[in-house]
Amino acid sequence: MNNFAKAAMLAVLLLLSATSWLAAEVKAPASEIKASYAKSTAKTMLVDINSATTKELKALPGIGDPLAARIIAGRPYANKAQLKSRKVVSSTLYEQFKEMIIAKQIRK
């Protein structure tokens, strides 16, 4: 086998191994895809904790009827971090959805 044939065969092997490695890297777990989608959606569709309905609050991860009711009962919030500082939600839960919320101030 001449040098050109060896180089061509090596190039084909490298291309095949790179393709299979790339295919393996592209397959992300469903949880990562959902988290990525939630983050990208959160930037365009922020939930205002000062005016959101129960249904809108329940769309946030980990928020059910009881927590939605507690959030509504604690209004108004000067900033979104008050959900944590007032102990309306746990720090762990707050970290899960903090990028998806805002606390707009209501002007009179």
Helices and strands as residue ranges (DSSP letters): H 3-26, H 30-44, E 47-48, H 54-58, H 65-73, H 82-85, H 91-97, G 98-100, E 101-102
